[in-house]
Amino acid sequence: MTQSGSELRRTLGVGDAVVIGLGSMVGAGIFVALGPAARAAGSGLLLGLAVAAVVAYCNAMSSARLAALYPASGGTYVYGRERLGAFWGYLAGWSFVVGKTASCAAMALTVGAYVWPGQAHAVAVAAVVVLTAVNYGGVQKSAWLTRAIVAVVLAVLASVVVVCLGSGASDAGRLDIGVSAGAGGVLQAAGLLFFAFAGYARIATLGEEVRDPARTIPRAIPLALGITLVVYAAVSVAVLSVLGSGGLGHAAAPLADAVRAAGVPGLVPLVRVGAAVAALGSLLALILGVSRTTLAMARDGHLPGGLAAVHPRFHVPHRAELAVGVVVAALAATVDVRGAIGFSSFGVLAYYAVANASAWTLSSVPATRVGPVVGLVGCVTLAFALPGVSVVVGTAVLAVGAMAYGVRRWVAAR
């Protein structure tokens, strides 16, 4: 059976899908999110990590079940449309596109901050241009580059763990778990750490480019999430054992500060390189995911129809990728990285709330609905536990999207 020119090519296996998920999750989030999370949670940092992991697991299972039934580009945009109705699918797609576009800008700025702090914005724009060109050449090229990036980042993180836990500065007493900042601080930390976990959606949004999606996607999502959780837990414990929650909360570059405190300052440049490479990996996978959701929304008329075009040679949504690249480059030239992270977390949590609500409709058996319910409640709780500015701006942007949908329907009805 041949594929039409408007369809994407199925070239990704389980290994490729897992690597793309890891490239999205084991990325810059672990290098930048630990500090703000520790500042919010205090001694409850590891509790916050556990809460984020539970919510992420429920979301991942819901996404895997839905992706097996609807193996098309767009992820929760498609699931919400098919299970809940056109508006909820649109709202999920809108949340994903705006939230992850902000995340793209944050990752690009992270690259700039580590590579050339004095010209962070210029480097960020250059990174967006280069990675957009890589994605334009086909998803298989993106998967191979992501594989190399993941290998480098995992090697750097393993070095950090070994150095910190093996140093004389490591003290197990610093791992004492408490709630010094209260339950609100733990939940806010979980919301910030969720930013680093959310990359498994990239596997689902690439559903139209995965071989045997009914088998591949449900295997790849939990595998990628499980590996990420193990890595994050190991890094968090190692860094906490050296800096403690107080030192970690005030660290500008947590992992670099940890290896310096462990008495191995020579490893700091390697950590900086690892952070830059990790951010590049996240940015590469993010542009892939945003462009595919843009493609799906354009096919349904929620975005300009020209963005639904698929390149006849490379079999990628080339106009959508170029449009996303242009918008992200503009943001990377102007925005602040911390604000981008908070806004991104709110948008992504709204996206997964729709995913869980969609998964809830798949079966009437109570036991199968526990995960979606926990995921839905968790997403809403963490979204509104984020810093106030992120909540206000995120709510306003979702409201604008909803009004745009209503106006478009009103015009069409007339």
For each residue, the residues with C-beta under 8 A, 3 or more apart:
1:
2:
3: 7 8 9 10 315
4: 7
5: 310 312
6: 308 310
7: 3 4 208 310 315
8: 3 73 139 208 209 310 315 316 317
9: 3 138 139 209 315
10: 3 208 209 210 211 213
11: 16 139 140 209 211
12: 16 17 20 139 140 143 206 209 210 211 216
13: 16 17 210 211 216
14: 17 18 216 219 220 223
15: 18 19
16: 11 12 13 19 20 140 143 147
17: 12 13 14 20 21 203 206 210 216 217 220 224
18: 14 15 21 22 203 220 223 224 227
19: 15 16 22 23 143 146 147 150
20: 12 16 17 23 24 142 143 146 202 203 206 285 288
21: 17 18 24 25 199 200 202 203 220 221 223 224 225 228 285
22: 18 19 25 26 146 150 199 224 227 228
23: 19 20 26 27 146 149 150 199 202 281 282 284 285
24: 20 21 27 198 199 200 201 202 281 282 285 286 289
25: 21 22 29 196 197 198 199 200 224 225 228
26: 22 23 30 150 153 154 157 227 228 231 278 281
27: 23 24 30 107 153 196 199 278 279 281 282 285
28: 31 32 106 107 110 111 275 278 279 282
29: 25 32 33 193 195 196 197 282
30: 26 27 33 34 157 196 231 232 235 255 278
31: 28 34 110 253 254 255 271 274 275 278 279
32: 28 29 35 36 110 254 275 337 341
33: 29 30 36 37 192 193 195 196 341
34: 30 31 37 38 45 193 235 236 239 248 254 255
35: 32 38 39 248 249 250 251 252 254
36: 32 33 39 40 189 192 249 338 341
37: 33 34 40 41 45 48 49 189 190 192 193
38: 34 35 41 42 45 189 240 245 248 249 254
39: 35 36 42 249 250
40: 36 37 48 181 185 188 189 192 249
41: 37 38 44 45 47 48 181 185 186 188 189 245
42: 38 39 45 178 179 180 181 185 245 246 249
43: 176 177 178 179 180 181 245
44: 41 47 48 177 178 179 180 181 185 186 189
45: 34 37 38 41 42 48 49 189 236 240 245 248
46: 49 50 175 177 233 236 237 240
47: 41 44 50 51 177 179 186
48: 37 40 41 44 45 51 52 185 186 187 188 189 190 192 193
49: 37 45 46 52 53 189 190 193 232 233 236
50: 46 47 53 54
51: 47 48 54 55 186 187 190 378 382
52: 48 49 55 56 189 190 191 193 194 197 382
53: 49 50 56 57 197 229 232
54: 50 51 57 58 374 378
55: 51 52 58 59 190 194 352 374 375 378 379 382
56: 52 53 59 60 194 197 198 200 225 229
57: 53 54 60 61 222 225
58: 54 55 61 62 356 371 372 374 375 378
59: 55 56 62 63 200 352 355 356 375 379
60: 56 57 63 64 200 221 222 225
61: 57 58 64 65 221 222 359 371 375
62: 58 59 65 66 352 355 356 358 359 371 372 375
63: 59 60 66 67 75 76 79 200 201 203 204 221 352 355 359
64: 60 61 67 68 204 217 218 221 222
65: 61 62 68 69 218 359 362
66: 62 63 69 70 76 79 83 204 355 358 359 362
67: 63 64 70 71 75 79 203 204 207 213 217 218 221
68: 64 65 71 213 214 215 217 218
69: 65 66 214 362
70: 66 67 78 79 82 207
71: 67 68 207 208 210 213 214 217
72: 78 207 208 296
73: 8 78 205 206 207 208 209 292 293 295 296 317
74: 77 78 93 205 207 292 293 295 296 297
75: 63 67 78 79 92 96 201 204 205 207 289 292 293 355
76: 63 66 79 80 89 92 93 96 201 204 351 352 354 355 358
77: 74 80 81 89 90 92 93 96 293 296 297
78: 70 72 73 74 75 81 82 89 296
79: 63 66 67 70 75 76 82 83 89 92 354 355 358 359
80: 76 77 83 84 85 88 89 90 91 92 93 354 355 357 358
81: 77 78 84 85 86 88 89 90 300
82: 70 78 79 89 358
83: 66 79 80 357 358 359 361 362
84: 80 81 87 88 89 354 357 358 361
85: 80 81 88 89
86: 81 89 90 300
87: 84 90 91 402 405
88: 80 81 84 85 91 92 354 357 358
89: 76 77 78 79 80 81 82 84 85 86 92 93 354
90: 77 80 81 86 87 93 94 297 302 401 405
91: 80 87 88 94 95 350 354 398 401 402 405
92: 75 76 77 79 80 88 89 95 96 350 351 354 355
93: 74 76 77 80 89 90 96 97 293 296 297 302
94: 90 91 97 98 302 398 401 402 405
95: 91 92 98 99 347 348 350 351 354 398 401
96: 75 76 77 92 93 99 100 201 205 289 290 293 347 348 351
97: 93 94 100 101 290 293 294 297
98: 94 95 101 102 347 397 401
99: 95 96 102 103 343 344 345 346 347 348 350 351 394
100: 96 97 103 104 286 289 290 293 344 347 348
101: 97 98 104 105 290 324 327 328 331
102: 98 99 105 106 331 335 340 341 343 344 347
103: 99 100 106 107 195 282 286 340 341 344 348
104: 100 101 107 108 128 283 286 287 290 324 328 331 332
105: 101 102 108 109 124 328 331 332 335 337 340
106: 28 102 103 109 110 337 340 341 344
107: 27 28 103 104 110 111 279 280 282 283 286
108: 104 105 111 112 124 125 127 128 279 283 328 329 332
109: 105 106 112 113 120 121 124 332 335 336 337 340
110: 28 31 32 106 107 113 114 275 276 279 337
111: 28 107 108 114 115 123 124 127 276 279 280 283
112: 108 109 115 116 117 119 120 121 122 123 124 127 332
113: 109 110 117 120 337
114: 110 111 117 272 273 275 276 279
115: 111 112 123 276
116: 112 119 120 122 123
117: 112 113 114 120
118:
119: 112 116 122 123
120: 109 112 113 116 117 123 124
121: 109 112 124 125 332 333 334
122: 112 116 119 125 126
123: 111 112 115 116 119 120 126 127
124: 105 108 109 111 112 120 121 127 128 332 333
125: 108 121 122 128 129 329 332 333
126: 122 123 129 130
127: 108 111 112 123 124 130 131 279 280 283 332
128: 104 108 124 125 131 132 283 287 325 328 329 332
129: 125 126 132 133 325 329
130: 126 127 133 134
131: 127 128 134 135 280 283 284 287
132: 128 129 135 136 287 321 322 324 325
133: 129 130 136 137
134: 130 131 137 141 142 145 284
135: 131 132 139 142 284 287 288 291 316 321
136: 132 133 311 314 316 318 321 322
137: 133 134 141 142 314 316
138: 9 141 142 314 315 316
139: 8 9 11 12 135 142 143 206 209 288 316
140: 11 12 16 143 144
141: 134 137 138 144 145
142: 20 134 135 137 138 139 145 146 284 285 288
143: 12 16 19 20 139 140 146 147
144: 140 141 147 148
145: 134 141 142 148 149 284
146: 19 20 22 23 142 143 149 150 281 284 285
147: 16 19 143 144 150 151
148: 144 145 151 152
149: 23 145 146 152 153 277 278 280 281 284
150: 19 22 23 26 146 147 153 154 281
151: 147 148 154 155
152: 148 149 155 156 274 277
153: 26 27 149 150 156 157 274 277 278 281
154: 26 150 151 157 158 231
155: 151 152 158 159 274
156: 152 153 159 160 270 271 273 274 277 278
157: 26 30 153 154 160 161 231 234 235 255 274
158: 154 155 161 162
159: 155 156 162 163 267 270
160: 156 157 163 164 235 238 239 255 258 259 267 271
161: 157 158 164 165 234 235 238
162: 158 159 165 166
163: 159 160 166 167 259 262 264 267
164: 160 161 167 169 170 238 239 241 242 258 259 262
165: 161 162 170 237 238 241
166: 162 163 170
167: 163 164 170 242 262 263 264
168: 263
169: 164 242 261 262 263
170: 164 165 166 167 238 241 242 262
171: 174 241 242 244
172: 175 241
173: 176
174: 171 240 241 242 243 244 245
175: 46 172 237 240 241
176: 43 173
177: 43 44 46 47
178: 42 43 44
179: 42 43 44 47 182 183 185 186
180: 42 43 44 185 245
181: 40 41 42 43 44 184 185 186 189
182: 179 185 186
183: 179 186 187
184: 181 187 188 385
185: 40 41 42 44 48 179 180 181 182 188 189
186: 41 44 47 48 51 179 181 182 183 189 190
187: 48 51 183 184 190 191 381 382 385
188: 40 41 48 184 185 191 192 385 386 387
189: 36 37 38 40 41 44 45 48 49 52 181 185 186 192 193
190: 37 48 49 51 52 55 186 187 193 194 382 385
191: 52 187 188 194 195 345 349 382 383 385 386
192: 33 36 37 40 48 188 189 195 341 342 345 386
193: 29 33 34 37 48 49 52 189 190 196 197 232
194: 52 55 56 190 191 197 198 345 348 349 382
195: 29 33 103 191 192 198 341 344 345 348
196: 25 27 29 30 33 193 232
197: 25 29 52 53 56 193 194 200 225 228 229 232
198: 24 25 56 194 195 201 345 348 352
199: 21 22 23 24 25 27 202 224 228 282 285
200: 21 24 25 56 59 60 63 197 203 204 221 224 225
201: 24 63 75 76 96 198 204 205 289 348 351 352
202: 20 21 23 24 199 205 206 285 286 288 289
203: 17 18 20 21 63 67 200 206 210 217 220 221 224
204: 63 64 66 67 75 76 200 201 207 217 221
205: 73 74 75 96 201 202 288 289 292 293
206: 12 17 20 73 139 202 203 209 210 288 289 292
207: 67 70 71 72 73 74 75 204 210 213 217
208: 7 8 10 71 72 73 292
209: 8 9 10 11 12 73 139 206
210: 10 12 13 17 71 203 206 207 213 216 217 220
211: 10 11 12 13 216
212: 215 216
213: 10 67 68 71 207 210 216 217
214: 68 69 71 217 218
215: 68 212 218 219
216: 12 13 14 17 210 211 212 213 219 220
217: 17 64 67 68 71 203 204 207 210 213 214 220 221
218: 64 65 67 68 214 215 221 222
219: 14 215 216 222 223
220: 14 17 18 21 203 210 216 217 223 224
221: 21 60 61 63 64 67 200 203 204 217 218 224 225
222: 57 60 61 64 218 219 225 226
223: 14 18 21 219 220 226 227
224: 17 18 21 22 25 199 200 203 220 221 227 228
225: 21 25 56 57 60 197 200 221 222 228 229
226: 222 223 229 230
227: 18 22 26 223 224 230 231
228: 21 22 25 26 197 199 224 225 231 232
229: 53 56 197 225 226 232 233
230: 226 227 233 234
231: 26 30 154 157 227 228 234 235
232: 30 49 53 193 196 197 228 229 235 236
233: 46 49 229 230 236 237
234: 157 161 230 231 237 238
235: 30 34 157 160 161 231 232 238 239 255
236: 34 45 46 49 232 233 239 240
237: 46 165 175 233 234 240 241
238: 160 161 164 165 170 234 235 241 242 258
239: 34 160 164 235 236 242 243 248 254 255 258
240: 38 45 46 174 175 236 237 243 244 245 248
241: 164 165 170 171 172 174 175 237 238
242: 164 167 169 170 171 174 238 239 247 258 261 262
243: 174 239 240 246 247 248 251 254 257 258 261
244: 171 174 240 247 248
245: 38 41 42 43 45 174 180 240 248 249
246: 42 243 249 250
247: 242 243 244 250 251 257 261
248: 34 35 38 45 239 240 243 244 245 251 254 258
249: 35 36 38 39 40 42 245 246
250: 35 39 246 247
251: 35 243 247 248 254 257 258
252: 35 257
253: 31 256 257 271 272 275
254: 31 32 34 35 38 239 243 248 251 257 258
255: 30 31 34 157 160 235 239 258 259 271 274 275
256: 253 259 260 268 271 272 275
257: 243 247 251 252 253 254 260 261
258: 160 164 238 239 242 243 248 251 254 255 261 262
259: 160 163 164 255 256 262 264 265 267 268 271
260: 256 257 264 265 268
261: 169 242 243 247 257 258
262: 163 164 167 169 170 242 258 259
263: 167 168 169
264: 163 167 259 260 267
265: 259 260 268
266: 269
267: 159 160 163 259 264 270 271
268: 256 259 260 265 271 272
269: 266 272 273
270: 156 159 267 273 274
271: 31 156 160 253 255 256 259 267 268 274 275
272: 114 253 256 268 269 275 276
273: 114 156 269 270 276 277
274: 31 152 153 155 156 157 255 270 271 277 278
275: 28 31 32 110 114 253 255 256 271 272 278 279
276: 110 111 114 115 272 273 279 280
277: 149 152 153 156 273 274 280 281
278: 26 27 28 30 31 149 153 156 274 275 281 282
279: 27 28 31 107 108 110 111 114 127 275 276 282 283
280: 107 111 127 131 149 276 277 283 284
281: 23 24 26 27 146 149 150 153 277 278 284 285
282: 23 24 27 28 29 103 107 199 278 279 285 286
283: 104 107 108 111 127 128 131 279 280 286 287
284: 23 131 134 135 142 145 146 149 280 281 287 288
285: 20 21 23 24 27 142 146 199 202 281 282 288 289
286: 24 100 103 104 107 202 282 283 289 290
287: 104 128 131 132 135 283 284 290 291 321 324 325 328
288: 20 135 139 142 202 205 206 284 285 291 292
289: 24 75 96 100 201 202 205 206 285 286 292 293
290: 96 97 100 101 104 286 287 293 294 324
291: 135 287 288 294 295 316 317 320 321 323 324
292: 73 74 75 205 206 208 288 289 295 296 317 320
293: 73 74 75 77 93 96 97 100 205 289 290 296 297
294: 97 290 291 297 298 303 307 317 320 323 324
295: 73 74 291 292 298 299 307 308 310 317 320
296: 72 73 74 77 78 93 292 293 299 300
297: 74 77 90 93 97 293 294 300 302 303 307
298: 294 295 301 302 303 304 305 306 307 308 320
299: 295 296 308
300: 81 86 296 297
301: 298 305
302: 90 93 94 297 298 405 408
303: 294 297 298 307
304: 298 307
305: 298 301 308
306: 298 309 319
307: 294 295 297 298 303 304 317 319 320 323
308: 6 295 298 299 305 317 319 320
309: 306 317 318 319 320
310: 5 6 7 8 295 315 316 317 318
311: 136 314 315 316 317 318
312: 5 315
313:
314: 136 137 138 311 318
315: 3 7 8 9 138 310 311 312
316: 8 135 136 137 138 139 291 310 311 321
317: 8 73 291 292 294 295 307 308 309 310 311 320 321
318: 136 309 310 311 314 321 322
319: 306 307 308 309 322 323
320: 291 292 294 295 298 307 308 309 317 323 324
321: 132 135 136 287 291 316 317 318 324 325
322: 132 136 318 319 325 326
323: 291 294 307 319 320 326 327
324: 101 104 132 287 290 291 294 320 321 327 328
325: 128 129 132 287 321 322 328 329
326: 322 323 329 330
327: 101 323 324 330 331
328: 101 104 105 108 128 287 324 325 331 332
329: 108 125 128 129 325 326 332 333
330: 326 327 333 334
331: 101 102 104 105 327 328 334 335 340
332: 104 105 108 109 112 121 124 125 127 128 328 329 335
333: 121 124 125 329 330
334: 121 330 331
335: 102 105 109 331 332 339 340
336: 109 339 340
337: 32 105 106 109 110 113 340 341
338: 36 341 342
339: 335 336 342 343 389 390
340: 102 103 105 106 109 331 335 336 337 343 344
341: 32 33 36 102 103 106 192 195 337 338 344 345
342: 192 338 339 345 346 386 387 389 390
343: 99 102 339 340 346 347 390 393 394 397
344: 99 100 102 103 106 195 340 341 347 348
345: 99 191 192 194 195 198 341 342 348 349 382 383 386 390
346: 99 342 343 349 350 383 386 390 391 393 394 395
347: 95 96 98 99 100 102 343 344 350 351 394 397 398
348: 95 96 99 100 103 194 195 198 201 344 345 351 352
349: 191 194 345 346 352 353 379 380 382 383
350: 91 92 95 99 346 347 353 354 379 383 394 398
351: 76 92 95 96 99 201 347 348 354 355
352: 55 59 62 63 76 198 201 348 349 355 356 375 379
353: 349 350 356 357 375 376 379 380 383
354: 76 79 80 84 88 89 91 92 95 350 351 357 358
355: 59 62 63 66 75 76 79 80 92 351 352 358 359 375
356: 58 59 62 352 353 359 360 371 372 373 375 376 379
357: 80 83 84 88 353 354 360 361 372 376
358: 62 66 76 79 80 82 83 84 88 354 355 361 362
359: 61 62 63 65 66 79 83 355 356 362 371 372 375
360: 356 357 369 372 373 376
361: 83 84 357 358
362: 65 66 69 83 358 359 368
363: 368 369
364: 369
365: 368 369
366: 369 370
367: 370
368: 362 363 365 371
369: 360 363 364 365 366 372 373
370: 366 367 373 374
371: 58 61 62 356 359 368 374 375
372: 58 62 356 357 359 360 369 375 376
373: 356 360 369 370 376 377
374: 54 55 58 370 371 377 378
375: 55 58 59 61 62 352 353 355 356 359 371 372 378 379
376: 353 356 357 360 372 373 379 380
377: 373 374 380 381
378: 51 54 55 58 374 375 381 382
379: 55 59 349 350 352 353 356 375 376 382 383
380: 349 353 376 377 383 384
381: 187 377 378 384 385
382: 51 52 55 187 190 191 194 345 349 378 379 385 386
383: 191 345 346 349 350 353 379 380 386 391 394
384: 380 381 391
385: 184 187 188 190 191 381 382
386: 188 191 192 342 345 346 382 383 390 391 394
387: 188 342 390 391
388: 391 392
389: 339 342 392 393
390: 339 342 343 345 346 386 387 393 394
391: 346 383 384 386 387 388 394 395
392: 388 389 395 396
393: 343 346 389 390 396 397
394: 99 343 346 347 350 383 386 390 391 397 398
395: 346 391 392 398 399
396: 392 393 399 400
397: 98 343 347 393 394 400 401
398: 91 94 95 347 350 394 395 401 402
399: 395 396 402 403
400: 396 397 403 404
401: 90 91 94 95 98 397 398 404 405
402: 87 91 94 398 399 405 406
403: 399 400 406 407
404: 400 401 407 408
405: 87 90 91 94 302 401 402 408 409
406: 402 403 409 410
407: 403 404 410 411
408: 302 404 405 411 412
409: 405 406 412 413
410: 406 407 413 414
411: 407 408 414
412: 408 409
413: 409 410
414: 410 411
